[in-house]
Amino acid sequence: MANLRVDTISGIGTEGPVLNGGLHFRSKNYLTLPKGTTTERIATSSGISTEIGSIRYNTDSNKMECYVNDKWMIVSVSTPNLDGGARGLFGGGGYPNNQNIIDFITISTAGNATDFGDLNNTAILTGSCSSRTRGLFAGDFPSASNVIDFVTISSTGNATDFGDRTTAQFNLAGFGNQTRGIFAGGHSPSDTNIIDFVTIAQTGNAVDFGDLSQSGHGPIGCASPTRGIIGGNSTPTNVIDFVTIATTGNAQDFGDLIRAIHNMGSASNQIRGLFAGGSQSPKNEIQSITIASLGNAADFGDLSVARQSSDGVASPTRCVFGGGYEPGNSSVIDYVAFATEGDAIDFGDLTTARHAPSGVSNAHGGL
């Protein structure tokens, strides 16, 4: 075997050997990555571009960082505090008697929902999003409020004012990751394509993000840590849009739903997004997408009861849908496992039968 020559290479922009195949380390020791302060990153003014996917250790923040979307992003190594189990909340709902009720469930177990507290106002057709700690609820029918409420998911108690959306709307989509919450679409006094966002850890008013590809009310949303998905609306449409959560800008085409539909329930883990039920007449179908790719939705299975205007909460392994309209308000909660296609199984009941509640959880796919 020929001797392997090892040269010391230094200098900004000097490139070492380029490997076209895989590189396998058999050492049981460690690999030292490039490290340095924030100011020691290669500056744009140097004329040297940083390749997407590059990684380094930042000695100022003591965190790994990766170069994505023309910026260095911290690689999170934190995990949610789920001592009590992954928790899902269903807030508001009703019609004709709108409710301010917030229920909660432990997603890994089956059983009836328990009272959590109350929203500031009776609310239906709100949009919702959540981090590992906070759940946000925005909008209301028929008052078309611009109010955003929030709760601390791990506790119980009434909602607190967070701030206001850029416009007053109802029947909108919500989704987000650990940092950002995004609200999209809605109605009042006409359908809109507006997307706005908030920083979940900081109370305050929403800021403009961009526009959906179509105006409409009744879209639904879900997310991975990097990508938000918005599907369907009252046009009606089968269009699925997507946005990159960390940026701002207009939504782009993702693919198509199985049919033109709105008022579905939705939730996701980091890989798969599920859309269930929908209008005009209640549907029982559950549709599936792979969030990281582009393409059309595929059949996943069926809800235990055909209904529209339910909503979903999720853990990494389980998706749970609660409430809806059958016709008549429903208290049904049912669930599926993300990893296996098939029909939903009975989970339990909400504390009060109602349709169009909004779901948040501390372990969904955006986290």
N, C-alpha and C positions, 0 to 999 in steps of 0.2 A: 504494500500500500504506500502510495506517495505521501510524503510529509505534508501536513497542512500548514500553510504559511499564515501567520497572524501578524498583521500590520496595525500600528496605532494610527488612527485617523482622527484628525481634529479640525476645527474650523467650522463656522456656521455655513450650512448648506452643502458641506462635503458629504457625499453619499457613499456608503459602504457597499459590500456585495449585494446584488439583487438576486433574490431567490424566486424562481418561477414555480417551484413545487412547495410542498409542506415542509415545515421545520419542526423536528421532534427533539425535545430535551429529555434525556434519560436521567439527568441528575435528580437526586432527591433533596437537593439543597434549595437554592432560590435563584431567581432572576432579578437583577437590578435594572430598573427602568431609568430613563432620563429624569432628572429632578432639578428643581430650581425655584426661584421666587416668581411671583407674578410678573414683575418687570423684566425678568430674564427670558420670558417667552420670545420667540422670534417675532420681531415687529413687522407690521405690514410695510412700513417705510423702507425696510431693508431690501424690498424687491423679491424676497424669497417667499413662496407660497407654502402654507401649511396644509398637508394632505388630510382630507376627511378621514376620520378613524384613528388619527394619531393620538397617543396617550402619553402622559407624563405624570410625575408626582410634584404637587405644588407645596413647597416648603413653608409658604406663608399660611395657607389654610390647613396644611397637613391632610390633604385629601387628593385622591386620584382625580384627574380630569381628562376629558376626551374632546377632540376638536370635531364639532358637528355644526352644520348650518352657519358656517363662517364665524364661529365663536367657540371659545373654550367653555365646556360645560362640566360641572362637578359630577363625578360618579358617586351616586348615593349608595351607602352601605348600611343605612338605617333600615329597621324593620318596624312594622306597626306594632303598637302595644295591644295585643289581643288576648290579654290575660282572661278576659271574660268571653273569648270567642269572637269571631268575625260577626259584626252586628249590622243589621239592616233596619232602616227607619222608613215608614210610610207616613207622609205628612199631607194633611188636607184631604180634599175629595168631597164627594157628595152629590148634590143636585137632585131634586130641587132644593133640598135643605143642605147648603154647603156647611162643611165642618172645619174646625180648626184643630182637630185631633191629630196628634202624632203618636203612632204605634211603633213598637220595636220588636224584633225577633233576633234570636241567635241563629245565624244562617246554617251552622253545621248540625243543628238539631231540628226536629220537627215538633210542632205544637202551635197553640194559638198565640197571637200577638198580645203584648202587654202595653199598657198605657205608659207613654214617655213624658208627655206634657202637651202644651198647646202652641200653635202658631199665634202670632200677634193678632191675626184676623182670620175669619173664615176664608178658605181659599180652595179653589179648584182649577185644574188645568194650569198649574204652575210648572216652571222649569226648575230642575234641581241638579246639584253637583256637590262633590265632597272631597276633602282631603282625608288623611288618616284620623284627624281630630275633629274637623268641623263639617257640618252639613249645611248647605245653603238652599233656600227656597225663594223663587222670584216669580212675580206676576200673580194675577188673580182674575177669575171670571165671576160676575160680568163687569166688575169695576175697572178692569184693565189697569191694575196698580203697577207702579214702577218700583215698589218696595222690595228689598231683599232682606229676608230674615236669616238668622243662623242659630244653630244649636251645637253643643259639644256632644259628640256621638257617644262617648264612653260613659256619660252621666245620664241623668234624667232631669227634666225641667222644661220650662217654657222658653220659647224662642226669644232672641234679642235682635234689635234692629242692626243691620249690617251697613246699609247704604241704599242707593237707588240705581236702577238701570238707566241707560241713556234715553230710553223711551218707555212709556207705559203700555204693556201688552199682556195677553194671556195666550194659552195654548202654544207654548214654546218648548224648544228642546234645551236640555242642559247636560253638560258633561265636563270633565276636567281631569287634571292630574294632581300631584301633591302640591303644586305651586299655584296653578291657575284654574279658575272656574270660568266656563264659557256658556253663554246663553245665545240661542239662535232662533230666528224666525218668530212667528207669533201674529197676533191680530189686534187691532184697534187703532183707528176705526176701520182700517183695511188691512189686508195681508201685507207682511213685510218680509224683507230678506236680510234684515239687520243682524249682525253678530257683534256682541260686545263681551268684555271679559273683566274679571276682578282678580286681585291677588288674595287668595283665600285666607292667608294668615293675617291680613291687615284689613280692618273695616274701612269702608269708603265706597264711593260711587264707581260704577262701571265705566269703562273706557272703550271707544270704538275699536273693533278688531278687523272688520271687513264686511263682506256680503256673501250670502248664499247664492248659488247659481239661479235659484228661483224664489220668488216670494210665496208665502203660504203659511197657514197655521196647522198645527197638529203634527209637526215633524217630531222625531225622536232621536236621541243621541246616546253614544257610548264612546269609550276611549281606551287606548293603551297609554303608557306613560308619554308617548311622543305624538300620537295621532288621534284626532277627534273625528268621529263619524256622525253624519246627520242623514237620516233616511226618511223618505216619504213626506207628503203634506197634503192639504185639502184641495189642491188644484183639480183633481188628484194627480199624483205623480208616483212613478216607481224609481225616481232618481235617488242615488246615494251620493252625497258629497263628502269630502274630507278636508280637514285643515291640519296644519302642523301647529301644535298647541304652543310651543315656545316662541313662535313668530307671530306676526300679524299679516293680514292679507285676505283676499277673496278665496272662497272655497273652490276646490277643484273636483272634477268628476271622478268617482270611485268605481261606479258600476250601476247595476239596477237591482231593485227588489223583484221578487217573483211576480208581483202584481202592483198596480197603482193603488196606494192605500195610505191611510193616516190613522192617528190615534192608536198606535201600537204601544206595547210595553217593551222596554229594552234594558239590557245590562250586558256587561262583558267581563272577561278576565283579560290578561295581557295579550292573549292570542286570538280569542274568538269573541265576536259580538253576536248577540242573539236578539231578534225582533219577534214579538209574539202578539197574536190576535190582530185587531184592527177594525176599522169602519169600512164600508157603510153598515151592512149587516154584520153582526159579530162573527169573527173568524176564529178558528182554533189552531191555525198553522203557526209553527215556530220556524223562522228563517235564520240562517247562519251565514256569517262572513268571516274571513281571515283578515284581521285588521292590518297586518303589515303588508299585504299584497293589494292589488287592484283586481276587481272582478265582480261578477254578479252573485247575488245571494242564492243559497241552496237550501233545500228542504232539510230541516233538522228533526222534526217530529210534530206532535200536537199537544196543545194545552189539555188539561183534564176537563175543562169546561170552555166552550167557545165564548169569547167575550172581546169587547173593545174597551179602550181607555183604562187598561191596567198599567202598572209600572213595575220595574224590576230592580232588585238589589243583588249583589254578587260577592262571593269570595273567590279565591283562585280556582276552586274546584266546583262550585255550585252556583246556579242561577235560580233566583226565586222571584216569582211574579205574584203580585197581590192586588186584590180589588178588581173592579171593572164593571161592565154593563152587559147583561146577558140576552134579552132585555131585563130590566130591573137591576138595581144596585146589587153588587156581589161582594161577599166577604171572603171569597175563596182565595187561599194562598196555595200555590203549587210550585214544584221545582223540577229541575233537570240537572244532570251532571254535564259540565262543559265537554269533558273528554269523550263522552259516548253519545251518539245520536239516539233519539228515542222520544217517547211520549212523556209528558210531565206526570209527576206523582203528587198526590195530595200531601200538603205540608201542615195545614191547619186553617184558622180563620182570623181575619182582622177583628178588632174589638167592635167595629161598626161596619155594616155593609155600605159600600160607597164606590163610586167610580171616579176615575181621574185623580187618584192620589199621586204624589211624587215620591220616588224612592232615592235614598242615599245610603251609602255604606262606607265602612272604614277599611275595606279590603278589596275593592273593585279593581278592574283591569287597568285603570289609569294610575294606580299607585305602585 
